[in-house]
Structures are given as C-alpha cells and as structure tokens.
Amino acid sequence: MLTHQQIFGIIEAHKTKTHKERKQWDKYRSWYLSEYWGSQPDQATGSGDEESGLEMETNFPYAWIDTMVANVCPTNPQVTVNARRKKLAPAARFREALVNDTLRRNKAHSVLWKMATQTAICGRSFTKGVWNFKRNAVEFIPTDPRFIFFDMGSVRWSDIRYICEVTVLTKAEFNSRVRGKGRKSGTYNPDVAKRANFGGYPKWLKDNWRNKAMLNEASREVYEWTTVYEFYDFEAERYYHFGTEGEEPLFEGELPYRFMKNPFQMLTFNDNMSDMGGLSDVKLIASAQERLNELDTLELVFAQSTIPVMLVQAGLVDNPEQLISALRDADGPGAMVNVQGKQNAPLRDIIGSTPTAALSPSFDKMRDRAMRIVEFVLGIPQYSRGVVGVSDVATEVALADTATRTRNGRRIKAVEDVVSWMAQCTVGLYEEFFSEDMILPVRLTGSREVLEVTRESLIARDARDEDEEHPLDYDYEALPYSPSENNRLVQLKNVGQFMEFLMQAPQVDKERLVQKMLELLQLGDISLSKAEQEAQQQAEAQAQPPQGPPGMVPPPPGGDTIATGALPPGTEPVSPVGGPGALSEYPGFAGAPGGFEGAPFAPPGS
C-alpha cells in the first residue's frame, strides 16, 4: 500500500518528467490547426511571425488525421450482447438495448472521433466513464492525455497499479467540496483545504505553443484556480484527492465504483516499444513536415525576390520626381508617361529593372521527395483525399485501397475494444446505481419498439457482492465497421441480392428483416409499432364473419351465402318467368327480346 508521501512523490515525478512530452504535444496540436508560426525557439524551420506573411505550409497532419478518423471510427457504434448461459439470454436482450441506447445518448461517435484525433497527435487518448447522479445515467467524457498520469511500466492496461487525473477547480468549486457548517455534503478535510493556494491558471497545463490571445485564455484570467490530483490506487483499492501544498490528502476513501474499479480506458494506435504510452503519428513525420514547410516558405520568398524592380536613372532626366510618380500611377492599359530626357538620352538608359536569377533551385524535386516521405510513413494514398487522375490503372487504386484497409484493420479493432469497454462500463455502473423501483424506457436500435429496463430484467448483481468484479457472464462485442461495406447503398444492394433466400430461411426474423430494409430505404416512418400491429390484427379479427355451429360444412368459397348477404332458402321472391332456372318464353337465346329489326323470329303473341 502506497503511503501519502509516496503518492505525492509519484505525482511530482510525473509532473516534472512529462514536461518535454507535453511541449511536443502542444506543437503537434498547433500543426493540426495550421498554426506553424509562433514565437517559440524550436518552431518549424522556414516559419516566420504571423504578421510577416512570408510563411507557407502544407498541413499533412490534418489531412492524415481527418482521413484516418473517417476510416476507423464508426458513425453509429453499436454492441451485441450474448449470454454465455441459456438462462441469461432474456437479460442479454435488455442489456443490449440499454447499452446501445446509452451510446446513442452519449453521442459515442463524437467521443471516438475525439479520442482517435488525440491518439494520432499525442500517441494516446483516454475516456472516462462516470455516473451522473443528477440524471441517473452513465456518461463518457474524453480526457486530455496531458491531464493523465498512470503506471506506464505495466504490460497490460488491466494491470496498471495507479492512475492520476489532474483537475483544475475554481475557488467556488473547491470551497463547495470542503466540509463545514451548512455543507454536510462536503468531502474535503477542512484542515488540509485551508492550506490550498489560489491564483491564475497553472502555467504547466497551458498550451504555450498556441497563440495566447484566445477566448478561453481571457476567461481563465477571471477566476482563481487551484489544482487537485485525483489518484486511484488499484492495488490497495483506495481513492485520494491531493492538493498542491502538503503531502496530506484532501480526501481519502474507497474506489468510487465497485464493479468498474478503473473508470478510464486508453486508446493507442502505435507501439513505442518501451512502455504503454504509444507513439504519435505526427511525431513520425515531424522532420519531413518541417523540411516541407521550409521549402514552401523559401520558394515563396524566392518567387517574391525574383519580381523585377523598376529603376530610374535620375541623372538623365530633368524631372526625376515627376517621372517616378507618373510611373507609379501608370497602372492600367493605355496610360501615358511623359519622359523628358537630357541630351537625347535613349529610353533604355533612363528606365530599367533589376535582373532576375538565371538559375532557380529545384524546389519541385525536393518538395516531391519530402511529400513522398510523409505519404510513405503515413501510408495515405492521394485518392483517399479526393484527388483523381493520380493512377493510370484501376488495379493500382484497388491495391492501394486493400493496403489501406489492411493497415487500418488494427486501428479499427482498437476502436472496437473501446466500444466494448463502454458497454461493460455501462452495465457495471447501472448494476451498481440502478435502484429497485427505477424503470428506464429504452428504444431498440433501428426499431420503434421500446423496452422497460429494470434491475430484474437486467438480472443485475447485488452491489454488496464483492466476489464479482466484472460482468463475465456476457460477451459485449462491437459491431464491425467498414466505411465502404457499411455504406447504406452497398448494404441495400447486398440485401436485395439475398432477399429471396432470407425470406425463405426459417432462422431469419422476418419482422427484423423488413425493419432493416425500411431503414436502408429511409422509410422507417411508415413502419408500424408493436401496439399499432396488435390494434390492426384485432380490427381484422373483428371484421371476420361469425363461425357456424360445430359440424356445419363451410360453404364453398365465392358462393352466395347468408354471410355475404343472401336470403335464407324459401324466402326468395317468386321469379316472374316461372321461377328460378325456368326457360324464358322468348324463343332464340334465353331472355332475348324478339321482333327487333332483322330478327329471325317474331315476338310472342304476334
């Protein structure tokens, strides 16, 4: 078990040794925002001040990250829950509905986009699962990796011994947590809290690379701040809050959550081969990016320096000031300039221009080489950014697309692991804080059907049961994502090809199949809900004719029966021509009137 002095020493060590790393992240983040200029001594070569206007850059970090995020992060993350025991199968359906509804409410796609962006810039990113007591719901909060310290020497994320989150509180927020008169809900020790120092926003947490004239920078200066370190000791299962002054904790207690002892999840794409910290994609191309910006800026300066400058030989004219002014004002076609030369001096001796460079450096070759290095390291094909005409053969595009999918497969799986963890965290927190009398309505994915989730329907564990730490009776699997195969039109085409087979297969739920088809056709508003279907079936049952007594032979289909409005036998009116089925008195064909012009017979009685 770590002592208070050891914990405070760990915090100070992380704070000091991560200074260089945070500085690099700030620089890479500014590159992502196309802010390559600055006042830092280690800024990219070839960059100048913002006001000089002589800098030029090619923003590969944004182009790569934007394409990568679109290829690896699902736009609608979903999870399937499968029970390992047959008796738990009904609860798996409710858990799946609860998890997917929670992901939808938290806009999990936005959380994953932010995590993937931070991972590409910083090498790692974090999200934190918390229980919101005001909303009685689970929330996922993406956390800046600059604010997280953890045991990087562990082999697996599940084996880390501690993790620390740096939080910055205003004076009012800090005082609301201190125990005192009228504040029974406070948790901070008042004897330790009174030693807290308040001042400006901590400089070591600021983004020093970017421009300081930002809106959030101005708002930060209004408040008084103090830093609080939230430390999770997983070996001793203890939870601490430390301030900046002294080694005594502001708060000490058990871990905040019983079933999810570690509420954080980390995402990395590259292995740095030394610890769990990951490796930034931008760091891999930092040198080539700086050289590329340098070439672009120098080429711009060279292009401006080769613009000819007009020269006037003042000794050969009578009015040099007027000539210079006239030449400056003559900026349109048809403009006339009066030149009064001395001693009949020729015009070429009076007006001239500076010579231009005879040989220009091969900027195009050097720039192309730098771009090839960047594209080779990142593996980003030009066609993925919408560039057409960069390949002569369609097979080359197909091969490049296959290589990109193979490269992104590892990243897609890493994102899916985060989605699966979100599902486990959702169920774990609901099992702990879901009250017995609480009923939560959730909507099934892609359906209008609503389920009412309770502790009983979830088969939730008792929060007092300390023997179980993890929901191991269920498998939480993220639905695989492919930006090309998960396209709506592609799915619609695939379903249409196998529709006949799916409709005949007894293992397929026809109702879900129709619902999926309507969803792909974007006609979900015409589908009937369960209640509407039951009401329609009941109305059809009431409209059916009454059944006869037992043993009665049903009439032939399509016959004239009492059910269709016919009269009972013996009550039909007497036919005026001898009864039903009697022959007509008219000769010829039955019922045809005789005597009309051209008829071969005469009317009766004639």
Sequence and secondary structure as in RCSB ss.txt:
>XXXX:A:sequence
MLTHQQIFGIIEAHKTKTHKERKQWDKYRSWYLSEYWGSQPDQATGSGDEESGLEMETNFPYAWIDTMVANVCPT
NPQVTVNARRKKLAPAARFREALVNDTLRRNKAHSVLWKMATQTAICGRSFTKGVWNFKRNAVEFIPTDPRFIFF
DMGSVRWSDIRYICEVTVLTKAEFNSRVRGKGRKSGTYNPDVAKRANFGGYPKWLKDNWRNKAMLNEASREVYEW
TTVYEFYDFEAERYYHFGTEGEEPLFEGELPYRFMKNPFQMLTFNDNMSDMGGLSDVKLIASAQERLNELDTLEL
VFAQSTIPVMLVQAGLVDNPEQLISALRDADGPGAMVNVQGKQNAPLRDIIGSTPTAALSPSFDKMRDRAMRIVE
FVLGIPQYSRGVVGVSDVATEVALADTATRTRNGRRIKAVEDVVSWMAQCTVGLYEEFFSEDMILPVRLTGSREV
LEVTRESLIARDARDEDEEHPLDYDYEALPYSPSENNRLVQLKNVGQFMEFLMQAPQVDKERLVQKMLELLQLGD
ISLSKAEQEAQQQAEAQAQPPQGPPGMVPPPPGGDTIATGALPPGTEPVSPVGGPGALSEYPGFAGAPGGFEGAP
FAPPGS
>XXXX:A:secstr
   HHHHHHHHHHHHHHTHHHHHHHHHHHHHHTT    S TT  TT   TTT       HHHHHHHHHHHHHS S
S  EEEEESSGGGHHHHHHHHHHHHHHHHHTTHHHHHHHHHHHHHHHS EEEEEEEETTTTEEEEEEE GGGEEE
 TT SSGGG SEEEEEEEEEHHHHHHTB BTTBTT  B HHHHTT   BS  GGGS  SS S  HHHHHHTTS E
EEEEEEEETTTTEEEEE SSSSS SEEEE S SS S  EEEE SS  SSSSS   HHHHTHHHHHHHHHHHHHHH
HHHHHTS  EEE GGGBS HHHHHHHHHH  STT      BSTT  HHHHEEE    SS   HHHHHHHHHHHHH
HHHT  GGGGT  SS SSHHHHHHHHHHHHHHHHHHHHHHHHHHHHHHHHHHHHHHHH  TT  EEEE TTSS E
EEE HHHHT   TT  S  S TTEEEEE    TTTT HHHHHHHHHHTHHHHHH TTS HHHHHHHHHHHTT GG
GS  HHHHHHHHHHHHHHS     TT     TT   GGGT   TT S   TTTSTT   SSSSSTT    STT S
S  TT 
